[in-house]
C-alpha cells in the first residue's frame, strides 16, 4: 500500500492559476496536484538546505514583492537595517507597475543571513525570496 494522501484546499489569484495551468500543459503534468506536490518538495528541500548552512557566508538575498502592499517597502527596509549588519549593499529594480525586485548582497554569519531571508519571505506581499550563496 502507498503513502496516505490527504486532500487540502489552496487559494490562488486567477492570473497565477492560469500561469500554472499553462506551465503544466507545456511540461505534460498529469494534474495540478502532481505539480503542487513537486513544488512543495522543492520548497522543503530549499528550506532544509538553508537551515544547514553554517559559518561565514557571502552571497545574495533576492526578493520579489508587490510594492503596493501597504507598509511593505518600509518593513523590508527595517528588516535590512535590523539584520545585524549582514546586508552590505542593495539594489532595487522596478519590474512592472506593481512588482519590484530587491537584491541584497550579504556577508556574515549563516544564522543572520538565514534569519534575514526567512523574515523577508514571511511578509505579506513578498512573492519570492531566494538565497544564493557564492562562497562559504
N, C-alpha and C positions, 0 to 999 in steps of 0.2 A: 504494500500500500504506500502511497506517496505522502508527501508533506501536506498537512492540513492547510486548506485555503480559507481565508476569511474575507468576506466581502466588505468593502468600505466605500464611502462616497467622497468625492472631491469636488470642489467648486473652482472653475477656471473662467477667466474672461473669454468671451466669444472669439476674439482675434487669436488668442493663444491656442484655443481648441482647434480652430481652422488650420493654424500653422502645424500643430501636432498631427492632425489628420493628413495633411499634405506630406509631411515627413514620413509618416507611417506607410503611406502608399508607395513612396519612392524607395523605401527600404524593405518592402514586402513583409512588414509585420503582420502577424495573423490577427492581432487585436490591440486595442488601446491598453488593455490590462497587461499584455506581454511587454509593451514598450514602457509602461509606467513601472513595472517590476524591474526592468533593466535600469531605468533612471534612478530608482531608489537604491538599487545595489551600487551604482556608481556614486551616489551621494554618500552612502555609508562607507564605501572604500576610501573616498576622499577624506571623510571625517576621521577614519582610523589612521590614515597616513598623517594627517595634520597633528593628531594627538600624540603621535610617536616621535615627532621632531624634537630634537634636543640640542643644547649648546647654542653657540652664536650663529645666527643666520644672516644672510644677505639675500635680498630678493625684492619682490613687488607684491603689493596687495592691490587688486583691481576690482572696483565696484561699479556696477551699472545700476542707476536708480532713476526714479521719476521725480524730477525736481519740483513738480507741482504739489507734492505731498507736503502739507503744512508743517513747517518746522524741521523738515528732514535735512536740508542743507546745513542749517545751524547745528543740528545734532551730529552730523558727520564731522563737521569742523571741531566740535567739542571733543568728540571721541579721539580725533587725531591729536589734539592738544593734551588729552589725558592719557596718551598711550605710552607713557614712560620714556619719551624721547626716542622711540624707535623709528618714527616717521622722519626721514631725513629730507625728503622733498616730495612734492605732489604736483600733479599735472591734471588739469580739468579740461574735458572735451565735451562740447555740445553735440549730441548725436542726432537729435531732431528737436521738434518743438517741445517735447516733454522729457526726453531722456538725456541723461548725462553719464559720462564715464569719468571716474576719479582713479588715477593711477598713483599709488604712493610707493616710493622707494623706501625700503625699510632695512634697518640693520640693528641687530640686538639679540637679546635672549629669546629663544624659541617660544617660551611661555608668554612673553609680552606680545610677540607678533601674532601668535595664535589667538590670544585674547582680543587683539585689535580686529582680526578677521571675523571672529565669532560675534563680537559686538556689532560690527557693521552689518553682518548677514542677518542679524535678528531684527533690524529696524524695518518698520512698515514702510514700504515704498522702495526698498532696496530689492532689486530683481535678481542680482547675481553678484557673488563675491568669489574671487579666485586668488589663491596664494601661489605664487611662483617662486620657488627657492632656486637661486642661482648658484650659491656657494654655501657650504656649511663649515 
